[in-house]
Amino acid sequence: MNEPSPDNEFQPAHAALLMASFEAATGRALLPGADARRLYHAPFPVLSHDTAADPVLTYGNLAAQALWEMDWAQLTSMPSRLTAEPGHRGQRDAMFAQMREKGCIENYAGVRISATGKRFEIREAVIWRLVDADGVLRGEAATFRDYLPL
């Protein structure tokens, strides 16, 4: 997928999948009244990954790119497990297993690491499954509004 931009209308199909799946999982809007452009420019991170055995990130809005200190190309070519340090990947894996059973996890907290090695704790994260209108699983996503530099 190309970086969201005016040229591709900010990837409206993927943005719609993110927002519709979030609302189906939580009963509330990810970003009320948002369109794809507003989601890409949201003041909080939104990320998604695909359904591969070792999932690769497929989306990271500008807030996610800034926090992980990567541009679109870097972020969307990275296995999502690398957003966490090796010592924190077990906790991350356990959270995803729990989310897959329930369809959504809210209030998740965990330590993550940026491309330059800056560590931060994400707090009150929501992790959900990306399910399209036909009921097909397209990936998983995460968002959070609170994080603490460590």
Secondary structure as UniProt FT lines:
FT   HELIX           6..8
FT   TURN            9..10
FT   HELIX           12..26
FT   TURN            32..33
FT   HELIX           36..40
FT   STRAND          46..49
FT   STRAND          56..60
FT   HELIX           62..68
FT   HELIX           72..75
FT   TURN            76..77
FT   HELIX           80..83
FT   HELIX           86..88
FT   HELIX           89..102
FT   STRAND          104..113
FT   TURN            115..116
FT   STRAND          119..131
FT   TURN            133..134
FT   STRAND          137..143
FT   STRAND          146..149
//
